[in-house]
Amino acid sequence: MSMVSLVIAPLIKGNGDWDDFYWGFIPIGLLMIGSYACYVAYWRDTEPIGAAPPAADAEADAKL
């Protein structure tokens, strides 16, 4: 985080006003879209830890 602040410090030097604040919405939007894409790709269809087994597996276990 400190490296990022050192890299962008010259870019924001002398910008004391809030005229260009809307440019900050671009990285925020990209991060939100990327986070949702990761959620859909990796965690959406997984079962939570400690979840009950599906019904078909429960019936097979009951027969044993």
N, C-alpha and C positions, 0 to 999 in steps of 0.2 A: 504494500500500500504506500509505503514511503517512496518507493521508486516511481510509482505512478504520479504521486504529487510532485516529485522533482521534475518529471518529464513534462507535465502539463503546466507547471508554474509559469514558464515564459509565455505560454499561450493566453493565460488569463491575466497577466500583468497589465495593469492600467485599465481594467474593465470593472470599475467600481459601480457602474449602474446595472440595472436589470433589463436592458434592452434586448439582449439575446438569450434570455432564460429558456425559451422554447427549444433551443438546441439540445438541452438536457433530456428532453422527452424521447429523443431518438434512441440513445443507449438503454434507457429504461424500458422502452417498448420492445427493443430487440432482446433484452434479457428476459422479459416476461414471455415472449413468444418462444424463445429457446427453452425456458424452464417448462413451459407447457408441452413442448415437443418431447422433451426428455421424460416427462411424466407419462405421456401417452405411450411412448416407445418402450419404457422399462417397467413402470410400476402400476399401471392402470389395471392390468389383468392378473396381477399376482394376488395370492391369498394372504391375508394378514397372518402373523405368527400366532399360533394357537387356534386357528380357525378349525371348525369341524370339517371332516372329510366330505367330499361330495356324496350324494345319496347312493350312487352305484357302488362306491367303495364301502359304504356303511352296510349295505345289504350283503356284500360278499364277506365282510368281516363277521356279520351276524351268523352266517351259515357255518362258519368254522367253529 
